[in-house]
Amino acid sequence: MIDDLELPLDEDELDELNERLLERAEEDSLLLDGLHGLVTAAGIGPGGVQPPEWMPMVLDPGRPFATTEDAERLVVLVLRLSNMVARDLDRLAFEPILGQVETEEGEAAYTARGWCEGFAMGIDVRADAWERALRTDPEFERIMRPIVALAADEGVFAGDDGEEPAPLSEAEYEEALNALPAAVLDVHAYWREHAGDAGAPAVAGIDVDPGAQPATPARTRAGRLLH
């Protein structure tokens, strides 16, 4: 791979990444906002989650690529996004990439659904550590509230009793959305302080076989707008 994996993606490359994900999308496939949520959870969480652990959720190894070049280009873009998130976290300048939906009034509105779905997938890689912290540490539960509120409202997280949570009002949803960047940074700091509360060890190496067979954005407010 010739590309420098440390280079941040520019707006055109973010569009390209979204288009490439759309081209391969099937039901429940991650798009750009979901991918951003996934790499965020992997980057801030416990246990040193490395790309080989979450990359199959993005690429689906059972689906071949048309060419080796297509496979490598998508891998490069995904890894650069992951590295960009890591760098933003270190700079305390995190922005989520959010989706956009049309309201009943025909207006555009932000949605955290895709981001939360990807974030939940990232949590699942170290589910025991995340769940233990949520159940036993009131401070962690507090800093996770904006993320949990958005995910529960979007039907991504379910309550322990299986009951549907009361839907957020428009004002409550916007408040949680605007609190999302700070919550992510707080969670990142929390897991750095609790590095011993990890899960499985990191895995090395990435192997993408393009022929393997099975055995849209603008900076604003709380994040990017994906159209």
C-alpha positions as CSV (number, residue, x, y, z in Angstrom):
1,M,0.0,0.0,0.0
2,I,1.7,3.2,-1.2
3,D,-0.5,5.6,0.6
4,D,0.7,7.1,3.9
5,L,-1.7,5.6,6.5
6,E,-1.1,8.6,8.8
7,L,-2.4,11.1,6.4
8,P,-5.9,12.4,7.4
9,L,-8.7,12.0,4.9
10,D,-9.7,15.2,3.2
11,E,-13.4,15.9,2.3
12,D,-13.1,14.3,-1.2
13,E,-11.6,11.2,0.3
14,L,-14.3,11.0,2.9
15,D,-16.8,11.1,0.1
16,E,-14.9,8.4,-1.8
17,L,-14.9,6.2,1.3
18,N,-18.6,6.7,1.7
19,E,-19.2,5.8,-1.9
20,R,-17.1,2.7,-1.8
21,L,-18.9,1.5,1.3
22,L,-22.3,2.3,-0.4
23,E,-21.2,0.2,-3.5
24,R,-20.6,-2.8,-1.2
25,A,-23.5,-2.2,1.1
26,E,-26.0,-4.9,1.9
27,E,-28.6,-4.9,4.7
28,D,-27.0,-3.9,8.0
29,S,-23.8,-2.9,6.3
30,L,-21.8,-0.1,7.8
31,L,-21.7,3.2,6.0
32,L,-19.3,6.1,6.8
33,D,-21.1,7.2,10.0
34,G,-21.3,3.6,11.3
35,L,-17.7,3.0,10.4
36,H,-16.7,6.1,12.3
37,G,-18.6,4.9,15.4
38,L,-16.9,1.5,15.1
39,V,-13.4,2.8,14.9
40,T,-14.2,5.3,17.7
41,A,-15.3,2.6,20.1
42,A,-12.2,0.5,19.1
43,G,-10.0,3.5,19.6
44,I,-11.3,4.7,23.0
45,G,-12.1,1.3,24.6
46,P,-10.2,-1.3,26.7
47,G,-7.9,-4.0,25.5
48,G,-6.0,-2.4,22.6
49,V,-8.5,-3.3,19.9
50,Q,-6.6,-3.5,16.7
51,P,-7.8,-3.3,13.0
52,P,-7.7,-7.1,12.4
53,E,-10.3,-7.5,15.1
54,W,-12.8,-5.1,13.6
55,M,-11.9,-4.9,9.9
56,P,-14.0,-8.0,9.0
57,M,-17.0,-6.1,10.2
58,V,-16.3,-3.6,7.5
59,L,-15.0,-5.6,4.6
60,D,-16.9,-8.8,5.0
61,P,-14.2,-11.3,4.0
62,G,-16.8,-13.6,2.4
63,R,-17.5,-11.1,-0.3
64,P,-14.8,-10.8,-3.0
65,F,-13.7,-7.5,-4.5
66,A,-13.5,-6.9,-8.2
67,T,-9.8,-6.3,-8.1
68,T,-6.9,-6.3,-5.7
69,E,-6.6,-2.6,-6.2
70,D,-10.2,-2.0,-5.1
71,A,-9.6,-4.1,-1.9
72,E,-6.4,-2.3,-1.1
73,R,-7.8,1.2,-1.7
74,L,-10.8,0.5,0.6
75,V,-8.5,-0.9,3.3
76,V,-6.2,2.2,3.0
77,L,-9.1,4.6,3.4
78,V,-10.6,2.7,6.4
79,L,-7.2,2.6,8.2
80,R,-6.6,6.3,7.5
81,L,-10.0,7.1,9.0
82,S,-9.1,5.0,12.1
83,N,-5.8,6.7,12.4
84,M,-7.4,10.1,12.0
85,V,-9.8,9.3,14.8
86,A,-6.9,8.3,17.0
87,R,-5.1,11.5,16.3
88,D,-8.2,13.6,17.0
89,L,-8.6,11.8,20.3
90,D,-5.0,12.6,21.3
91,R,-5.6,16.3,20.3
92,L,-8.9,16.4,22.2
93,A,-10.6,17.6,19.0
94,F,-13.0,14.7,18.4
95,E,-16.0,15.1,16.0
96,P,-18.4,12.4,15.2
97,I,-19.5,11.8,11.6
98,L,-23.3,11.9,11.7
99,G,-26.0,10.8,9.3
100,Q,-28.8,12.9,8.0
101,V,-32.5,12.2,7.8
102,E,-35.5,14.1,6.5
103,T,-38.1,15.1,9.0
104,E,-41.9,15.0,8.5
105,E,-41.6,18.7,7.7
106,G,-39.2,17.9,4.9
107,E,-36.2,19.4,6.7
108,A,-32.8,17.9,7.2
109,A,-31.9,16.7,10.7
110,Y,-29.0,14.9,12.3
111,T,-29.2,11.3,13.3
112,A,-26.8,9.3,15.5
113,R,-28.3,6.0,14.5
114,G,-25.6,4.8,12.1
115,W,-22.8,6.1,14.4
116,C,-24.3,4.4,17.4
117,E,-24.8,1.1,15.5
118,G,-21.1,1.1,14.6
119,F,-20.1,2.1,18.2
120,A,-22.1,-0.8,19.6
121,M,-20.2,-3.1,17.3
122,G,-17.0,-1.7,18.6
123,I,-18.1,-2.3,22.2
124,D,-19.0,-5.9,21.4
125,V,-15.3,-6.7,20.7
126,R,-14.6,-6.1,24.5
127,A,-18.2,-6.5,25.7
128,D,-17.4,-7.9,29.1
129,A,-15.2,-5.0,30.1
130,W,-17.7,-2.4,28.9
131,E,-20.7,-4.1,30.6
132,R,-18.8,-4.6,33.8
133,A,-17.8,-0.9,33.9
134,L,-21.4,0.2,33.2
135,R,-22.8,-2.0,35.9
136,T,-20.3,-1.4,38.6
137,D,-18.8,2.1,38.2
138,P,-21.3,5.1,38.6
139,E,-18.7,7.5,37.2
140,F,-18.5,5.5,33.9
141,E,-22.2,5.2,33.8
142,R,-22.4,9.0,34.1
143,I,-20.0,9.8,31.3
144,M,-21.6,7.3,29.0
145,R,-25.1,8.8,29.4
146,P,-25.2,10.8,26.2
147,I,-24.1,7.9,24.1
148,V,-26.4,5.5,25.9
149,A,-29.4,7.9,25.6
150,L,-28.9,8.3,21.8
151,A,-28.3,4.6,21.2
152,A,-31.4,3.7,23.3
153,D,-33.5,6.3,21.5
154,E,-32.4,4.9,18.2
155,G,-33.1,1.3,19.3
156,V,-29.5,0.3,19.3
157,F,-29.2,-0.4,23.0
158,A,-31.9,-2.2,25.0
159,G,-32.5,-1.8,28.7
160,D,-31.8,-4.7,31.1
161,D,-35.5,-5.3,31.6
162,G,-36.1,-5.4,27.8
163,E,-38.5,-2.5,28.0
164,E,-38.4,0.3,25.4
165,P,-37.0,3.5,26.8
166,A,-39.1,6.6,26.7
167,P,-38.2,8.5,23.4
168,L,-36.2,11.6,23.8
169,S,-37.8,14.9,23.0
170,E,-36.3,16.9,20.1
171,A,-34.5,19.1,22.7
172,E,-33.2,16.1,24.7
173,Y,-31.9,14.5,21.5
174,E,-30.1,17.6,20.4
175,E,-28.6,18.0,23.9
176,A,-27.3,14.4,23.9
177,L,-26.0,14.9,20.3
178,N,-24.1,18.0,21.3
179,A,-22.7,16.2,24.4
180,L,-21.4,13.4,22.3
181,P,-17.9,14.7,21.5
182,A,-17.2,15.4,25.2
183,A,-18.6,12.0,26.2
184,V,-16.3,10.2,23.8
185,L,-13.2,12.1,25.1
186,D,-14.3,11.3,28.7
187,V,-14.6,7.6,27.9
188,H,-11.3,7.7,26.2
189,A,-9.7,9.2,29.3
190,Y,-11.5,6.7,31.5
191,W,-10.2,3.6,29.7
192,R,-6.7,5.0,29.7
193,E,-6.9,5.2,33.5
194,H,-8.3,1.7,33.7
195,A,-6.0,0.0,31.2
196,G,-5.8,-3.1,33.4
197,D,-9.6,-3.7,33.0
198,A,-9.1,-5.1,29.5
199,G,-10.2,-8.1,27.5
200,A,-8.5,-10.2,24.8
201,P,-5.0,-9.3,23.7
202,A,-4.3,-7.4,20.5
203,V,-3.9,-9.2,17.2
204,A,-1.2,-8.5,14.7
205,G,-1.4,-8.3,10.9
206,I,-4.1,-7.7,8.3
207,D,-4.8,-10.2,5.5
208,V,-7.3,-9.1,2.9
209,D,-7.9,-11.5,0.0
210,P,-9.8,-9.7,-2.7
211,G,-11.0,-13.0,-4.1
212,A,-12.0,-14.7,-0.8
213,Q,-15.0,-16.8,-0.7
214,P,-16.9,-18.0,2.3
215,A,-15.8,-22.3,3.9
216,T,-21.7,12.4,2.8
217,P,-19.9,15.2,4.8
218,A,-19.7,18.9,5.9
219,R,-18.3,20.1,9.3
220,T,-21.0,21.7,11.5
221,R,-22.4,21.7,15.0
222,A,-21.7,18.5,16.9
223,G,-20.0,16.8,14.0
224,R,-20.0,16.2,10.2
225,L,-23.2,16.0,8.2
226,L,-23.3,12.9,6.0
227,H,-25.4,13.4,2.9
